Amino acid sequence: MPTVLDLDALGPLAEHVSFEVRESLARAMWLCGDARAAGLLLKLTRDENEHVRGTAAHVFGEFRLAGGPMDGVIERLWEMADTDPTDARFDALASLVDLGDAEAKARVEPELTAAH
């Protein structure tokens, strides 16, 4: 069940100088099913810091469970999975798998099998 968060008050934190604050903001967004939270998370997937991008990508799997809208999310997660040069791409792939994306699962399974 979504929790009410004051997104008007939290939104400016997406520009905070500290990446830890921006990362914490991304973590908090899974509690909210508000469409503005999805927009804020999408913005955070483009953050300059890989930890913020990765956390924002990861949160989308949980965000969907909270009833949040997913417009543009799958496309952005695939963009990250294909182009992000950091480990944030793995968070994007994991979120895609969590969201039930069959192509992402097929892409990840051989690597997981090989790792055993």
C-alpha positions, -999 to +999 in steps of 0.1 A: +000+000+000+015+034-010+026+057+017+019+094+014+052+114+009+054+151+003+069+151-031+069+188-033+092+189-004+113+160-014+117+169-051+145+195-046+166+168-029+172+153-064+196+183-069+213+180-035+251+182-036+255+150-017+250+118-037+241+100-004+211+123-001+200+117-037+205+080-033+184+080-001+157+099-020+156+072-046+152+045-019+123+065-004+104+066-037+094+030-036+070+039-008+050+061-031+027+052-059+024+088-071+031+095-108+055+123-098+076+098-079+081+078-112+093+110-129+117+117-100+131+082-102+135+085-139+154+117-134+176+100-108+185+072-133+203+100-152+222+112-121+260+118-125+267+093-097+265+056-105+252+047-071+223+070-074+215+057-109+218+021-098+196+026-067+170+044-088+170+016-114+167-010-086+138+007-069+116+004-100+109-033-092+096-024-058+079+008-070+057-013-093+047-034-063+036-002-046+013+006-075+034+032-091+030+041-128+056+026-152+054+049-183+088+051-199+104+029-172+111-002-192+126+018-220+149+037-196+160+006-179+169-010-212+188+021-222+208+019-189+214-019-194+227-013-229+247+019-224+256+027-188+294+021-184+291+014-147+276-013-125+244+006-126+236-014-157+234-045-136+208-028-113+188-019-144+189-056-157+180-069-123+150-045-122+139-057-156+140-093-145+121-084-114+095-067-136+091-099-156+109-089-188+116-121-206+144-107-227+162-095-196+159-129-180+172-146-211+201-122-212+210-127-175+205-165-171+236-176-190+258-153-170+243-165-137+247-202-148+283-196-158+290-180-124+282-212-105 
